[in-house]
Amino acid sequence: MGQRKGIGIAAAEPLYVVKLDPVMNRVIVGNRASAVSAACLVGRMNWVSIAEPTTPIRAQVQVRYRSPAVPVNVIPLENNQVKLVFDEPQFSITPGQAAVIYEGEIVLGGGIISGVTP
């Protein structure tokens, strides 16, 4: 997701991979704005330094290796999931990747991104 190189489609503006559809064997592309997400769902959560929250918390999240952690609202959901609502929309949030939630330098927990919200 978010890949631009090697798409091989001529367009007036750069195109990015915004979705993969393995069932139909399709790659959906769009402009940079369509590759930005305001929120994402994270499943398979593991809380390591706090108990599983029952109310929303403020934290930071790192969703990409070597990317800085960004401010986020963490909203607990059922079935060991949370919704992360970013203060500022983020580019190329990719299902299947890890999301690690921090408070300062302390790891609160982490899970696997299962979906995104434009």
Secondary structure, DSSP 8 states (H G I E B T S, - for coil): ----TT-----SS--EEEEEETTTTEEEEE-GGGGEEEEEEEEEEEESSS---SS-EEEEEE-STT---EEEEEEE-SSS-EEEEEEEEEE---TTSEEEEEETTEEEEEEEEEEEE-
